[in-house]
Amino acid sequence: MAAVDSVYLIALMHYERRPLTSAEFPHNPVRKMFQAEDSRAYWLPDMKRYGRIKPRLSDLDWLNRTDWLRTLVEAARKPRPANRS
């Protein structure tokens, strides 16, 4: 609907406070700000595919309950509605 042809997912985040340019998110009813964790994976990796070094998941349950990469891919693959011009 927005005619977006590309997306960007931060799937491995570094320590950073969001939003960057304001004190808080003005329209977010759930949280006014977010403090990203350092070096955390925001997808659900298959740990058997990794050796000694494994991705570190979030300490926040609400982030670990969703595979954000899968959510993004599934949404991007949905067929776009026909243009109603």
C-alpha positions, -999 to 999 in steps of 0.1 A, spaced: 0 0 0 29 23 7 47 13 -26 78 4 -6 103 -16 -27 130 -23 0 132 -28 37 160 -28 63 160 -50 93 185 -45 121 189 -82 129 221 -78 150 220 -47 171 246 -28 190 241 -8 222 220 23 213 192 44 227 162 50 204 149 73 192 181 90 183 169 126 178 141 129 204 136 123 240 108 97 233 87 81 205 58 105 202 32 80 189 42 47 204 15 36 229 36 7 242 70 24 250 83 59 249 119 48 243 140 17 237 175 9 249 189 -17 224 211 -44 238 247 -48 227 254 -75 201 221 -93 203 204 -114 175 168 -104 168 160 -136 148 157 -172 160 190 -189 149 194 -227 147 221 -230 173 232 -264 159 245 -245 129 271 -226 150 303 -238 165 321 -223 195 308 -188 188 270 -186 189 246 -156 184 235 -141 217 197 -136 220 180 -108 236 175 -108 274 140 -94 267 113 -121 264 90 -99 243 118 -98 216 126 -135 218 90 -146 213 91 -135 176 114 -144 148 117 -108 134 135 -119 103 108 -144 94 81 -118 101 98 -93 78 103 -119 50 67 -132 52 53 -96 50 76 -87 21 65 -118 1 28 -110 4 13 -101 -30 6 -64 -33 -30 -53 -40 -37 -40 -74 -33 -3 -80 -67 14 -76 -59 46 -96 
